[in-house]
């Protein structure tokens, strides 16, 4: 499994949790987390498409969430 695939699984889990959230704040936070994981997946894919000699360090800044 690629990093991008793993990140997309994390995004899907966050969306599943958001649908089960008891509060609107928790739901919004989990949707934001899913969006962040989706961005990380896209960045990972873009990085893997570049030839190694042209790659720059692309490290997504993932927000830390406390559930």
N, CA, C, O and CB atoms as a CASP TS submission, in Angstrom:
PFRMAT TS
TARGET T0000
AUTHOR 0000-0000-0000
METHOD Language model
MODEL 1
PARENT N/A
ATOM      1  N   UNK     1       0.845  -1.174   0.000  1.00  0.00           N
ATOM      2  CA  UNK     1       0.000   0.000   0.000  1.00  0.00           C
ATOM      3  C   UNK     1       0.894   1.243   0.000  1.00  0.00           C
ATOM      4  O   UNK     1       1.859   1.331   0.760  1.00  0.00           O
ATOM      5  CB  UNK     1      -0.963  -0.005   1.224  1.00  0.00           C
ATOM      6  N   UNK     2       0.558   2.190  -0.858  1.00  0.00           N
ATOM      7  CA  UNK     2       1.344   3.419  -0.918  1.00  0.00           C
ATOM      8  C   UNK     2       0.965   4.350   0.229  1.00  0.00           C
ATOM      9  O   UNK     2      -0.060   4.172   0.886  1.00  0.00           O
ATOM     10  CB  UNK     2       1.140   4.126  -2.270  1.00  0.00           C
ATOM     11  N   UNK     3       1.813   5.343   0.450  1.00  0.00           N
ATOM     12  CA  UNK     3       1.486   6.351   1.460  1.00  0.00           C
ATOM     13  C   UNK     3       0.185   7.057   1.111  1.00  0.00           C
ATOM     14  O   UNK     3      -0.646   7.302   1.985  1.00  0.00           O
ATOM     15  CB  UNK     3       2.625   7.375   1.592  1.00  0.00           C
ATOM     16  N   UNK     4       0.007   7.384  -0.164  1.00  0.00           N
ATOM     17  CA  UNK     4      -1.216   8.077  -0.599  1.00  0.00           C
ATOM     18  C   UNK     4      -2.457   7.235  -0.289  1.00  0.00           C
ATOM     19  O   UNK     4      -3.467   7.765   0.175  1.00  0.00           O
ATOM     20  CB  UNK     4      -1.152   8.391  -2.116  1.00  0.00           C
ATOM     21  N   UNK     5      -2.384   5.942  -0.540  1.00  0.00           N
ATOM     22  CA  UNK     5      -3.520   5.068  -0.241  1.00  0.00           C
ATOM     23  C   UNK     5      -3.798   5.020   1.255  1.00  0.00           C
ATOM     24  O   UNK     5      -4.954   5.030   1.678  1.00  0.00           O
ATOM     25  CB  UNK     5      -3.262   3.656  -0.770  1.00  0.00           C
ATOM     26  N   UNK     6      -2.736   4.968   2.052  1.00  0.00           N
ATOM     27  CA  UNK     6      -2.911   4.953   3.502  1.00  0.00           C
ATOM     28  C   UNK     6      -3.531   6.262   3.978  1.00  0.00           C
ATOM     29  O   UNK     6      -4.430   6.257   4.819  1.00  0.00           O
ATOM     30  CB  UNK     6      -1.564   4.713   4.207  1.00  0.00           C
ATOM     31  N   UNK     7      -3.053   7.377   3.443  1.00  0.00           N
ATOM     32  CA  UNK     7      -3.596   8.683   3.825  1.00  0.00           C
ATOM     33  C   UNK     7      -5.082   8.783   3.458  1.00  0.00           C
ATOM     34  O   UNK     7      -5.872   9.354   4.209  1.00  0.00           O
ATOM     35  CB  UNK     7      -2.799   9.819   3.141  1.00  0.00           C
ATOM     36  N   UNK     8      -5.455   8.227   2.304  1.00  0.00           N
ATOM     37  CA  UNK     8      -6.868   8.257   1.904  1.00  0.00           C
ATOM     38  C   UNK     8      -7.730   7.381   2.831  1.00  0.00           C
ATOM     39  O   UNK     8      -8.888   7.704   3.096  1.00  0.00           O
ATOM     40  CB  UNK     8      -7.016   7.783   0.441  1.00  0.00           C
ATOM     41  N   UNK     9      -7.166   6.295   3.310  1.00  0.00           N
ATOM     42  CA  UNK     9      -7.895   5.482   4.295  1.00  0.00           C
ATOM     43  C   UNK     9      -8.121   6.271   5.579  1.00  0.00           C
ATOM     44  O   UNK     9      -9.205   6.224   6.161  1.00  0.00           O
ATOM     45  CB  UNK     9      -7.126   4.178   4.603  1.00  0.00           C
ATOM     46  N   UNK    10      -7.097   6.995   6.018  1.00  0.00           N
ATOM     47  CA  UNK    10      -7.250   7.837   7.209  1.00  0.00           C
ATOM     48  C   UNK    10      -8.346   8.884   6.983  1.00  0.00           C
ATOM     49  O   UNK    10      -9.147   9.151   7.878  1.00  0.00           O
ATOM     50  CB  UNK    10      -5.907   8.530   7.564  1.00  0.00           C
ATOM     51  N   UNK    11      -8.377   9.471   5.787  1.00  0.00           N
ATOM     52  CA  UNK    11      -9.398  10.469   5.468  1.00  0.00           C
ATOM     53  C   UNK    11     -10.792   9.852   5.537  1.00  0.00           C
ATOM     54  O   UNK    11     -11.716  10.460   6.077  1.00  0.00           O
ATOM     55  CB  UNK    11      -9.150  11.069   4.072  1.00  0.00           C
ATOM     56  N   UNK    12     -10.943   8.658   4.995  1.00  0.00           N
ATOM     57  CA  UNK    12     -12.240   7.990   5.029  1.00  0.00           C
ATOM     58  C   UNK    12     -12.660   7.667   6.464  1.00  0.00           C
ATOM     59  O   UNK    12     -13.831   7.809   6.815  1.00  0.00           O
ATOM     60  CB  UNK    12     -12.198   6.707   4.192  1.00  0.00           C
ATOM     61  N   UNK    13     -11.714   7.237   7.287  1.00  0.00           N
ATOM     62  CA  UNK    13     -12.024   6.980   8.698  1.00  0.00           C
ATOM     63  C   UNK    13     -12.495   8.248   9.389  1.00  0.00           C
ATOM     64  O   UNK    13     -13.465   8.223  10.146  1.00  0.00           O
ATOM     65  CB  UNK    13     -10.798   6.410   9.425  1.00  0.00           C
ATOM     66  N   UNK    14     -11.818   9.347   9.133  1.00  0.00           N
ATOM     67  CA  UNK    14     -12.212  10.616   9.752  1.00  0.00           C
ATOM     68  C   UNK    14     -13.628  11.006   9.320  1.00  0.00           C
ATOM     69  O   UNK    14     -14.410  11.509  10.127  1.00  0.00           O
ATOM     70  CB  UNK    14     -11.210  11.735   9.381  1.00  0.00           C
ATOM     71  N   UNK    15     -13.955  10.774   8.043  1.00  0.00           N
ATOM     72  CA  UNK    15     -15.313  11.089   7.577  1.00  0.00           C
ATOM     73  C   UNK    15     -16.347  10.173   8.238  1.00  0.00           C
ATOM     74  O   UNK    15     -17.444  10.617   8.579  1.00  0.00           O
ATOM     75  CB  UNK    15     -15.398  10.960   6.041  1.00  0.00           C
ATOM     76  N   UNK    16     -16.002   8.906   8.416  1.00  0.00           N
ATOM     77  CA  UNK    16     -16.922   7.996   9.111  1.00  0.00           C
ATOM     78  C   UNK    16     -17.156   8.473  10.539  1.00  0.00           C
ATOM     79  O   UNK    16     -18.291   8.479  11.017  1.00  0.00           O
ATOM     80  CB  UNK    16     -16.367   6.551   9.114  1.00  0.00           C
ATOM     81  N   UNK    17     -16.089   8.870  11.218  1.00  0.00           N
ATOM     82  CA  UNK    17     -16.228   9.384  12.590  1.00  0.00           C
ATOM     83  C   UNK    17     -17.060  10.655  12.610  1.00  0.00           C
ATOM     84  O   UNK    17     -17.844  10.874  13.533  1.00  0.00           O
ATOM     85  CB  UNK    17     -14.848   9.653  13.212  1.00  0.00           C
ATOM     86  N   UNK    18     -16.890  11.500  11.584  1.00  0.00           N
ATOM     87  CA  UNK    18     -17.645  12.761  11.561  1.00  0.00           C
ATOM     88  C   UNK    18     -19.143  12.493  11.477  1.00  0.00           C
ATOM     89  O   UNK    18     -19.939  13.228  12.061  1.00  0.00           O
ATOM     90  CB  UNK    18     -17.198  13.640  10.374  1.00  0.00           C
ATOM     91  N   UNK    19     -19.533  11.442  10.752  1.00  0.00           N
ATOM     92  CA  UNK    19     -20.950  11.107  10.638  1.00  0.00           C
ATOM     93  C   UNK    19     -21.525  10.575  11.954  1.00  0.00           C
ATOM     94  O   UNK    19     -22.740  10.574  12.150  1.00  0.00           O
ATOM     95  CB  UNK    19     -21.151  10.078   9.534  1.00  0.00           C
ATOM     96  N   UNK    20     -20.655  10.131  12.842  1.00  0.00           N
ATOM     97  CA  UNK    20     -21.099   9.603  14.131  1.00  0.00           C
ATOM     98  C   UNK    20     -20.926  10.609  15.268  1.00  0.00           C
ATOM     99  O   UNK    20     -21.222  10.303  16.423  1.00  0.00           O
ATOM    100  CB  UNK    20     -20.340   8.334  14.456  1.00  0.00           C
ATOM    101  N   UNK    21     -20.453  11.788  14.944  1.00  0.00           N
ATOM    102  CA  UNK    21     -20.142  12.793  15.961  1.00  0.00           C
ATOM    103  C   UNK    21     -21.392  13.233  16.708  1.00  0.00           C
ATOM    104  O   UNK    21     -22.482  13.329  16.144  1.00  0.00           O
ATOM    105  CB  UNK    21     -19.467  14.003  15.323  1.00  0.00           C
ATOM    106  N   UNK    22     -21.201  13.489  17.966  1.00  0.00           N
ATOM    107  CA  UNK    22     -22.298  13.940  18.818  1.00  0.00           C
ATOM    108  C   UNK    22     -22.471  15.458  18.769  1.00  0.00           C
ATOM    109  O   UNK    22     -23.564  15.969  19.011  1.00  0.00           O
ATOM    110  CB  UNK    22     -22.060  13.493  20.253  1.00  0.00           C
ATOM    111  N   UNK    23     -21.395  16.172  18.456  1.00  0.00           N
ATOM    112  CA  UNK    23     -21.472  17.628  18.438  1.00  0.00           C
ATOM    113  C   UNK    23     -21.059  18.178  17.075  1.00  0.00           C
ATOM    114  O   UNK    23     -20.323  17.534  16.327  1.00  0.00           O
ATOM    115  CB  UNK    23     -20.587  18.224  19.541  1.00  0.00           C
ATOM    116  N   UNK    24     -21.541  19.362  16.771  1.00  0.00           N
ATOM    117  CA  UNK    24     -21.196  20.027  15.519  1.00  0.00           C
ATOM    118  C   UNK    24     -19.706  20.363  15.475  1.00  0.00           C
ATOM    119  O   UNK    24     -19.076  20.248  14.423  1.00  0.00           O
ATOM    120  CB  UNK    24     -22.034  21.302  15.342  1.00  0.00           C
ATOM    121  N   UNK    25     -19.141  20.776  16.608  1.00  0.00           N
ATOM    122  CA  UNK    25     -17.704  21.098  16.653  1.00  0.00           C
ATOM    123  C   UNK    25     -16.855  19.869  16.323  1.00  0.00           C
ATOM    124  O   UNK    25     -15.892  19.962  15.561  1.00  0.00           O
ATOM    125  CB  UNK    25     -17.319  21.646  18.046  1.00  0.00           C
ATOM    126  N   UNK    26     -17.212  18.729  16.892  1.00  0.00           N
ATOM    127  CA  UNK    26     -16.465  17.497  16.617  1.00  0.00           C
ATOM    128  C   UNK    26     -16.609  17.111  15.148  1.00  0.00           C
ATOM    129  O   UNK    26     -15.641  16.684  14.519  1.00  0.00           O
ATOM    130  CB  UNK    26     -16.957  16.342  17.527  1.00  0.00           C
ATOM    131  N   UNK    27     -17.809  17.259  14.602  1.00  0.00           N
ATOM    132  CA  UNK    27     -18.034  16.924  13.200  1.00  0.00           C
ATOM    133  C   UNK    27     -17.170  17.794  12.292  1.00  0.00           C
ATOM    134  O   UNK    27     -16.531  17.290  11.369  1.00  0.00           O
ATOM    135  CB  UNK    27     -19.517  17.088  12.839  1.00  0.00           C
ATOM    136  N   UNK    28     -17.152  19.090  12.551  1.00  0.00           N
ATOM    137  CA  UNK    28     -16.348  20.009  11.737  1.00  0.00           C
ATOM    138  C   UNK    28     -14.859  19.693  11.850  1.00  0.00           C
ATOM    139  O   UNK    28     -14.137  19.721  10.853  1.00  0.00           O
ATOM    140  CB  UNK    28     -16.607  21.460  12.159  1.00  0.00           C
ATOM    141  N   UNK    29     -14.403  19.394  13.057  1.00  0.00           N
ATOM    142  CA  UNK    29     -12.993  19.074  13.256  1.00  0.00           C
ATOM    143  C   UNK    29     -12.591  17.821  12.487  1.00  0.00           C
ATOM    144  O   UNK    29     -11.511  17.773  11.899  1.00  0.00           O
ATOM    145  CB  UNK    29     -12.697  18.892  14.739  1.00  0.00           C
ATOM    146  N   UNK    30     -13.442  16.821  12.490  1.00  0.00           N
ATOM    147  CA  UNK    30     -13.141  15.577  11.790  1.00  0.00           C
ATOM    148  C   UNK    30     -13.193  15.749  10.275  1.00  0.00           C
ATOM    149  O   UNK    30     -12.418  15.119   9.555  1.00  0.00           O
ATOM    150  CB  UNK    30     -14.110  14.491  12.220  1.00  0.00           C
ATOM    151  N   UNK    31     -14.086  16.581   9.793  1.00  0.00           N
ATOM    152  CA  UNK    31     -14.114  16.875   8.357  1.00  0.00           C
ATOM    153  C   UNK    31     -12.832  17.599   7.958  1.00  0.00           C
ATOM    154  O   UNK    31     -12.257  17.327   6.905  1.00  0.00           O
ATOM    155  CB  UNK    31     -15.360  17.728   7.988  1.00  0.00           C
ATOM    156  N   UNK    32     -12.392  18.522   8.806  1.00  0.00           N
ATOM    157  CA  UNK    32     -11.128  19.227   8.546  1.00  0.00           C
ATOM    158  C   UNK    32      -9.958  18.249   8.557  1.00  0.00           C
ATOM    159  O   UNK    32      -9.053  18.361   7.731  1.00  0.00           O
ATOM    160  CB  UNK    32     -10.899  20.341   9.593  1.00  0.00           C
ATOM    161  N   UNK    33      -9.967  17.312   9.462  1.00  0.00           N
ATOM    162  CA  UNK    33      -8.922  16.293   9.523  1.00  0.00           C
ATOM    163  C   UNK    33      -8.927  15.446   8.239  1.00  0.00           C
ATOM    164  O   UNK    33      -7.869  15.151   7.685  1.00  0.00           O
ATOM    165  CB  UNK    33      -9.117  15.391  10.770  1.00  0.00           C
ATOM    166  N   UNK    34     -10.105  15.063   7.778  1.00  0.00           N
ATOM    167  CA  UNK    34     -10.217  14.292   6.536  1.00  0.00           C
ATOM    168  C   UNK    34      -9.655  15.089   5.362  1.00  0.00           C
ATOM    169  O   UNK    34      -8.963  14.534   4.509  1.00  0.00           O
ATOM    170  CB  UNK    34     -11.688  13.906   6.264  1.00  0.00           C
ATOM    171  N   UNK    35      -9.945  16.370   5.317  1.00  0.00           N
ATOM    172  CA  UNK    35      -9.419  17.229   4.257  1.00  0.00           C
ATOM    173  C   UNK    35      -7.890  17.268   4.311  1.00  0.00           C
ATOM    174  O   UNK    35      -7.227  17.203   3.276  1.00  0.00           O
ATOM    175  CB  UNK    35      -9.999  18.657   4.379  1.00  0.00           C
ATOM    176  N   UNK    36      -7.341  17.373   5.510  1.00  0.00           N
ATOM    177  CA  UNK    36      -5.890  17.409   5.676  1.00  0.00           C
ATOM    178  C   UNK    36      -5.255  16.111   5.185  1.00  0.00           C
ATOM    179  O   UNK    36      -4.226  16.145   4.510  1.00  0.00           O
ATOM    180  CB  UNK    36      -5.524  17.656   7.145  1.00  0.00           C
ATOM    181  N   UNK    37      -5.853  14.972   5.515  1.00  0.00           N
ATOM    182  CA  UNK    37      -5.327  13.689   5.043  1.00  0.00           C
ATOM    183  C   UNK    37      -5.431  13.576   3.527  1.00  0.00           C
ATOM    184  O   UNK    37      -4.545  13.013   2.885  1.00  0.00           O
ATOM    185  CB  UNK    37      -6.075  12.529   5.707  1.00  0.00           C
ATOM    186  N   UNK    38      -6.501  14.106   2.954  1.00  0.00           N
ATOM    187  CA  UNK    38      -6.654  14.090   1.492  1.00  0.00           C
ATOM    188  C   UNK    38      -5.572  14.933   0.831  1.00  0.00           C
ATOM    189  O   UNK    38      -5.012  14.542  -0.193  1.00  0.00           O
ATOM    190  CB  UNK    38      -8.051  14.606   1.084  1.00  0.00           C
ATOM    191  N   UNK    39      -5.279  16.087   1.417  1.00  0.00           N
ATOM    192  CA  UNK    39      -4.192  16.920   0.897  1.00  0.00           C
ATOM    193  C   UNK    39      -2.857  16.181   0.979  1.00  0.00           C
ATOM    194  O   UNK    39      -2.056  16.228   0.046  1.00  0.00           O
ATOM    195  CB  UNK    39      -4.112  18.250   1.674  1.00  0.00           C
ATOM    196  N   UNK    40      -2.627  15.506   2.090  1.00  0.00           N
ATOM    197  CA  UNK    40      -1.382  14.752   2.258  1.00  0.00           C
ATOM    198  C   UNK    40      -1.276  13.662   1.192  1.00  0.00           C
ATOM    199  O   UNK    40      -0.192  13.423   0.659  1.00  0.00           O
ATOM    200  CB  UNK    40      -1.307  14.130   3.675  1.00  0.00           C
ATOM    201  N   UNK    41      -2.382  13.005   0.879  1.00  0.00           N
ATOM    202  CA  UNK    41      -2.378  11.973  -0.159  1.00  0.00           C
ATOM    203  C   UNK    41      -2.021  12.576  -1.516  1.00  0.00           C
ATOM    204  O   UNK    41      -1.224  12.007  -2.261  1.00  0.00           O
ATOM    205  CB  UNK    41      -3.749  11.274  -0.230  1.00  0.00           C
ATOM    206  N   UNK    42      -2.606  13.713  -1.829  1.00  0.00           N
ATOM    207  CA  UNK    42      -2.315  14.373  -3.109  1.00  0.00           C
ATOM    208  C   UNK    42      -0.854  14.791  -3.196  1.00  0.00           C
ATOM    209  O   UNK    42      -0.213  14.600  -4.229  1.00  0.00           O
ATOM    210  CB  UNK    42      -3.218  15.595  -3.298  1.00  0.00           C
ATOM    211  N   UNK    43      -0.334  15.352  -2.131  1.00  0.00           N
ATOM    212  CA  UNK    43       1.075  15.759  -2.112  1.00  0.00           C
ATOM    213  C   UNK    43       1.994  14.551  -2.268  1.00  0.00           C
ATOM    214  O   UNK    43       3.003  14.613  -2.970  1.00  0.00           O
ATOM    215  CB  UNK    43       1.401  16.506  -0.808  1.00  0.00           C
ATOM    216  N   UNK    44       1.642  13.471  -1.617  1.00  0.00           N
ATOM    217  CA  UNK    44       2.452  12.256  -1.714  1.00  0.00           C
ATOM    218  C   UNK    44       2.469  11.735  -3.146  1.00  0.00           C
ATOM    219  O   UNK    44       3.513  11.316  -3.645  1.00  0.00           O
ATOM    220  CB  UNK    44       1.920  11.172  -0.762  1.00  0.00           C
ATOM    221  N   UNK    45       1.320  11.762  -3.800  1.00  0.00           N
ATOM    222  CA  UNK    45       1.260  11.320  -5.192  1.00  0.00           C
ATOM    223  C   UNK    45       2.065  12.231  -6.109  1.00  0.00           C
ATOM    224  O   UNK    45       2.781  11.758  -6.991  1.00  0.00           O
ATOM    225  CB  UNK    45      -0.186  11.261  -5.662  1.00  0.00           C
ATOM    226  N   UNK    46       1.947  13.530  -5.900  1.00  0.00           N
ATOM    227  CA  UNK    46       2.701  14.469  -6.736  1.00  0.00           C
ATOM    228  C   UNK    46       4.198  14.253  -6.560  1.00  0.00           C
ATOM    229  O   UNK    46       4.958  14.282  -7.528  1.00  0.00           O
ATOM    230  CB  UNK    46       2.328  15.927  -6.392  1.00  0.00           C
ATOM    231  N   UNK    47       4.610  14.039  -5.329  1.00  0.00           N
ATOM    232  CA  UNK    47       6.028  13.817  -5.046  1.00  0.00           C
ATOM    233  C   UNK    47       6.526  12.558  -5.743  1.00  0.00           C
ATOM    234  O   UNK    47       7.646  12.531  -6.254  1.00  0.00           O
ATOM    235  CB  UNK    47       6.266  13.714  -3.533  1.00  0.00           C
ATOM    236  N   UNK    48       5.706  11.522  -5.766  1.00  0.00           N
ATOM    237  CA  UNK    48       6.135  10.259  -6.369  1.00  0.00           C
ATOM    238  C   UNK    48       6.190  10.340  -7.899  1.00  0.00           C
ATOM    239  O   UNK    48       6.866   9.526  -8.528  1.00  0.00           O
ATOM    240  CB  UNK    48       5.195   9.135  -5.945  1.00  0.00           C
ATOM    241  N   UNK    49       5.499  11.296  -8.501  1.00  0.00           N
ATOM    242  CA  UNK    49       5.505  11.441  -9.954  1.00  0.00           C
ATOM    243  C   UNK    49       6.730  12.181 -10.478  1.00  0.00           C
ATOM    244  O   UNK    49       7.070  12.064 -11.656  1.00  0.00           O
ATOM    245  CB  UNK    49       4.264  12.159 -10.394  1.00  0.00           C
ATOM    246  N   UNK    50       7.394  12.941  -9.608  1.00  0.00           N
ATOM    247  CA  UNK    50       8.582  13.688 -10.025  1.00  0.00           C
ATOM    248  C   UNK    50       9.785  12.751 -10.084  1.00  0.00           C
ATOM    249  O   UNK    50       9.931  11.862  -9.244  1.00  0.00           O
ATOM    250  CB  UNK    50       8.859  14.870  -9.058  1.00  0.00           C
ATOM    251  N   UNK    51      10.642  12.956 -11.077  1.00  0.00           N
ATOM    252  CA  UNK    51      11.890  12.192 -11.086  1.00  0.00           C
ATOM    253  C   UNK    51      12.698  12.517  -9.824  1.00  0.00           C
ATOM    254  O   UNK    51      12.679  13.659  -9.365  1.00  0.00           O
ATOM    255  CB  UNK    51      12.722  12.505 -12.370  1.00  0.00           C
ATOM    256  N   UNK    52      13.397  11.545  -9.264  1.00  0.00           N
ATOM    257  CA  UNK    52      14.123  11.765  -8.008  1.00  0.00           C
ATOM    258  C   UNK    52      15.038  12.985  -8.024  1.00  0.00           C
ATOM    259  O   UNK    52      15.146  13.687  -7.019  1.00  0.00           O
ATOM    260  CB  UNK    52      14.937  10.553  -7.683  1.00  0.00           C
ATOM    261  N   UNK    53      15.693  13.244  -9.142  1.00  0.00           N
ATOM    262  CA  UNK    53      16.630  14.378  -9.181  1.00  0.00           C
ATOM    263  C   UNK    53      15.913  15.732  -9.158  1.00  0.00           C
ATOM    264  O   UNK    53      16.544  16.759  -8.908  1.00  0.00           O
ATOM    265  CB  UNK    53      17.503  14.287 -10.431  1.00  0.00           C
ATOM    266  N   UNK    54      14.603  15.741  -9.415  1.00  0.00           N
ATOM    267  CA  UNK    54      13.855  16.994  -9.418  1.00  0.00           C
ATOM    268  C   UNK    54      12.989  17.165  -8.173  1.00  0.00           C
ATOM    269  O   UNK    54      12.309  18.179  -8.018  1.00  0.00           O
ATOM    270  CB  UNK    54      12.988  17.069 -10.650  1.00  0.00           C
ATOM    271  N   UNK    55      13.016  16.200  -7.313  1.00  0.00           N
ATOM    272  CA  UNK    55      12.159  16.259  -6.123  1.00  0.00           C
ATOM    273  C   UNK    55      12.659  17.281  -5.120  1.00  0.00           C
ATOM    274  O   UNK    55      13.859  17.429  -4.890  1.00  0.00           O
ATOM    275  CB  UNK    55      12.077  14.893  -5.462  1.00  0.00           C
ATOM    276  N   UNK    56      11.719  17.967  -4.542  1.00  0.00           N
ATOM    277  CA  UNK    56      12.004  18.832  -3.409  1.00  0.00           C
ATOM    278  C   UNK    56      11.265  18.238  -2.218  1.00  0.00           C
ATOM    279  O   UNK    56      10.352  17.429  -2.385  1.00  0.00           O
ATOM    280  CB  UNK    56      11.573  20.330  -3.683  1.00  0.00           C
ATOM    281  N   UNK    57      11.645  18.626  -1.069  1.00  0.00           N
ATOM    282  CA  UNK    57      10.991  18.092   0.119  1.00  0.00           C
ATOM    283  C   UNK    57       9.605  18.704   0.245  1.00  0.00           C
ATOM    284  O   UNK    57       9.461  19.916   0.408  1.00  0.00           O
ATOM    285  CB  UNK    57      11.831  18.370   1.389  1.00  0.00           C
ATOM    286  N   UNK    58       8.590  17.856   0.169  1.00  0.00           N
ATOM    287  CA  UNK    58       7.209  18.300   0.356  1.00  0.00           C
ATOM    288  C   UNK    58       6.682  17.536   1.561  1.00  0.00           C
ATOM    289  O   UNK    58       6.273  16.380   1.451  1.00  0.00           O
ATOM    290  CB  UNK    58       6.314  18.053  -0.941  1.00  0.00           C
ATOM    291  N   UNK    59       6.697  18.175   2.672  1.00  0.00           N
ATOM    292  CA  UNK    59       6.207  17.543   3.889  1.00  0.00           C
ATOM    293  C   UNK    59       4.936  18.260   4.325  1.00  0.00           C
ATOM    294  O   UNK    59       4.995  19.399   4.788  1.00  0.00           O
ATOM    295  CB  UNK    59       7.285  17.573   5.017  1.00  0.00           C
ATOM    296  N   UNK    60       3.780  17.600   4.178  1.00  0.00           N
ATOM    297  CA  UNK    60       2.539  18.256   4.577  1.00  0.00           C
ATOM    298  C   UNK    60       2.530  18.527   6.077  1.00  0.00           C
ATOM    299  O   UNK    60       2.964  17.703   6.882  1.00  0.00           O
ATOM    300  CB  UNK    60       1.327  17.399   4.185  1.00  0.00           C
ATOM    301  N   UNK    61       2.035  19.681   6.418  1.00  0.00           N
ATOM    302  CA  UNK    61       1.908  20.038   7.830  1.00  0.00           C
ATOM    303  C   UNK    61       0.550  19.562   8.298  1.00  0.00           C
ATOM    304  O   UNK    61      -0.466  20.216   8.063  1.00  0.00           O
ATOM    305  CB  UNK    61       2.082  21.580   8.062  1.00  0.00           C
ATOM    306  N   UNK    62       0.540  18.442   8.949  1.00  0.00           N
ATOM    307  CA  UNK    62      -0.712  17.879   9.429  1.00  0.00           C
ATOM    308  C   UNK    62      -1.014  18.426  10.811  1.00  0.00           C
ATOM    309  O   UNK    62      -0.185  18.363  11.720  1.00  0.00           O
ATOM    310  CB  UNK    62      -0.653  16.339   9.453  1.00  0.00           C
ATOM    311  N   UNK    63      -2.201  18.958  10.950  1.00  0.00           N
ATOM    312  CA  UNK    63      -2.599  19.500  12.238  1.00  0.00           C
ATOM    313  C   UNK    63      -2.765  18.361  13.237  1.00  0.00           C
ATOM    314  O   UNK    63      -3.172  17.257  12.876  1.00  0.00           O
ATOM    315  CB  UNK    63      -3.904  20.316  12.113  1.00  0.00           C
ATOM    316  N   UNK    64      -2.454  18.636  14.458  1.00  0.00           N
ATOM    317  CA  UNK    64      -2.619  17.649  15.515  1.00  0.00           C
ATOM    318  C   UNK    64      -3.990  17.845  16.142  1.00  0.00           C
ATOM    319  O   UNK    64      -4.356  18.957  16.522  1.00  0.00           O
ATOM    320  CB  UNK    64      -1.490  17.767  16.585  1.00  0.00           C
ATOM    321  N   UNK    65      -4.727  16.785  16.245  1.00  0.00           N
ATOM    322  CA  UNK    65      -6.062  16.841  16.809  1.00  0.00           C
ATOM    323  C   UNK    65      -6.138  15.926  18.026  1.00  0.00           C
ATOM    324  O   UNK    65      -5.573  14.833  18.044  1.00  0.00           O
ATOM    325  CB  UNK    65      -7.120  16.445  15.756  1.00  0.00           C
ATOM    326  N   UNK    66      -6.835  16.391  19.016  1.00  0.00           N
ATOM    327  CA  UNK    66      -7.077  15.574  20.200  1.00  0.00           C
ATOM    328  C   UNK    66      -8.561  15.239  20.199  1.00  0.00           C
ATOM    329  O   UNK    66      -9.411  16.127  20.266  1.00  0.00           O
ATOM    330  CB  UNK    66      -6.644  16.315  21.532  1.00  0.00           C
ATOM    331  N   UNK    67      -8.854  13.966  20.124  1.00  0.00           N
ATOM    332  CA  UNK    67     -10.257  13.532  20.089  1.00  0.00           C
ATOM    333  C   UNK    67     -10.752  13.243  21.467  1.00  0.00           C
ATOM    334  O   UNK    67     -11.911  12.865  21.640  1.00  0.00           O
ATOM    335  CB  UNK    67     -10.432  12.305  19.214  1.00  0.00           C
TER
END
